[in-house]
Structures are given as structure tokens and as C-alpha cells.
Amino acid sequence: MLRTKPTAPRLLKATFPAHLKTLVTWYAPLSTGGSAITSYYVRWSINGRTWTTWARTGVLKYAYKLGLPAGRRAYVEVMAYNVAGFSPIAILGFIPTR
């Protein structure tokens, strides 16, 4: 069977469970490409141009970020990974609230 890259993670959602803390959750891709997802990768931006380095979450479908300023647009990008490679990027823009 031919293994392919997964499709993008879906339904990204940002919530703000505590002061200066942002939680982003997502659902698995609709297609894994015939291989298990072995990791998700996440990166953050406060302007959409400058990004943090990619952070690996393992198979967890969530990530926390501390210190995003309230009231200013921020962004998160998430990719899934399997043995065939990386998915397309899923992106979410949001405004942290506290």
C-alpha cells in the first residue's frame, strides 16, 4: 500500500484557561495517508511574520503558550507528521482574552 502525507489537522480552537496562558486544541487530519500520525508540530506568532521554531507535541492534540499579549492578534500553525512526511499547515488567528 502506498503511504502518503496526512492532510492538515483540523478545527483548531484557542481558549484562555488562565492569566497569560493560551491553549490551542485540534482534531486529527481527515486522512492519515495510510500511516499513523507520529507527531504534531506547532509554532506561534504575534504578528504573522515572525514565528517561533517548531515545537513537537508528540501525539497530543493540544499545546500551551504563555505570555501572548491580551487584545492583540496572534497566530498558531500546526502540522501533522507520519512516515511519509509533513501535512499541509493548519493556521488559526485569534485574539487572546483574559
C-alpha positions as CSV (number, residue, x, y, z in Angstrom):
1,M,0.0,0.0,0.0
2,L,1.3,3.5,-0.9
3,R,1.8,5.7,2.1
4,T,1.2,9.4,1.7
5,K,1.4,12.5,3.8
6,P,-1.5,13.2,6.1
7,T,-4.0,16.0,5.4
8,A,-3.8,19.1,7.7
9,P,-5.0,19.0,11.3
10,R,-8.5,20.5,11.5
11,L,-10.8,22.5,13.7
12,L,-8.1,24.4,15.6
13,K,-9.5,26.3,18.6
14,A,-7.9,28.7,21.0
15,T,-9.1,29.1,24.6
16,F,-7.7,31.1,27.5
17,P,-7.8,29.0,30.7
18,A,-5.6,31.2,32.9
19,H,-3.9,34.6,33.0
20,L,-1.4,34.9,30.1
21,K,-2.0,31.2,29.1
22,T,-3.3,30.2,25.7
23,L,-4.4,26.6,25.0
24,V,-4.8,25.5,21.4
25,T,-6.5,22.2,20.5
26,W,-7.2,20.5,17.2
27,Y,-8.6,17.3,15.7
28,A,-6.7,14.7,13.8
29,P,-6.5,15.0,10.0
30,L,-9.3,13.5,8.0
31,S,-6.7,11.3,6.3
32,T,-3.6,9.9,7.9
33,G,-2.2,8.8,4.5
34,G,-2.3,5.2,5.4
35,S,0.2,5.5,8.3
36,A,-0.3,6.5,11.9
37,I,0.4,10.1,12.9
38,T,3.5,10.0,15.0
39,S,3.8,13.7,15.9
40,Y,2.3,17.1,15.7
41,Y,4.4,20.3,15.3
42,V,3.3,23.7,16.5
43,R,4.7,27.2,16.1
44,W,3.4,30.6,17.3
45,S,3.5,34.2,16.1
46,I,2.3,37.6,17.4
47,N,2.4,39.3,14.0
48,G,2.0,36.6,11.3
49,R,5.6,37.3,10.0
50,T,8.0,36.2,12.8
51,W,7.5,32.7,14.1
52,T,8.8,30.6,17.0
53,T,10.7,27.5,16.0
54,W,8.6,24.4,15.5
55,A,7.8,22.5,18.8
56,R,6.9,18.8,18.8
57,T,3.9,17.7,20.8
58,G,4.2,14.0,20.1
59,V,0.7,12.6,19.5
60,L,-1.0,15.1,21.8
61,K,-3.6,17.3,20.1
62,Y,-3.0,20.4,22.2
63,A,-0.4,22.9,23.0
64,Y,0.0,25.7,25.6
65,K,1.7,29.1,25.1
66,L,2.4,31.5,27.9
67,G,2.7,35.3,27.6
68,L,0.8,36.1,24.5
69,P,-0.5,39.7,25.0
70,A,-4.2,40.1,25.5
71,G,-6.1,42.0,22.9
72,R,-3.5,41.6,20.1
73,R,-3.9,39.2,17.3
74,A,-1.8,36.1,17.5
75,Y,-1.4,33.0,15.3
76,V,-0.6,29.4,15.6
77,E,0.3,26.9,12.9
78,V,0.0,23.1,13.3
79,M,1.3,20.3,11.1
80,A,0.8,16.5,11.4
81,Y,3.6,14.1,10.6
82,N,3.7,10.4,9.6
83,V,6.4,8.2,7.9
84,A,5.7,9.8,4.5
85,G,6.2,13.4,5.8
86,F,4.5,16.6,6.9
87,S,0.9,17.6,6.3
88,P,-0.1,21.0,4.9
89,I,-0.1,23.7,7.6
90,A,-3.3,24.5,9.5
91,I,-3.3,28.1,10.8
92,L,-5.5,29.9,13.3
93,G,-5.6,33.6,14.0
94,F,-7.0,34.6,17.3
95,I,-7.1,37.4,19.9
96,P,-6.1,36.3,23.4
97,T,-8.6,37.4,26.1
98,R,-8.2,37.3,29.8
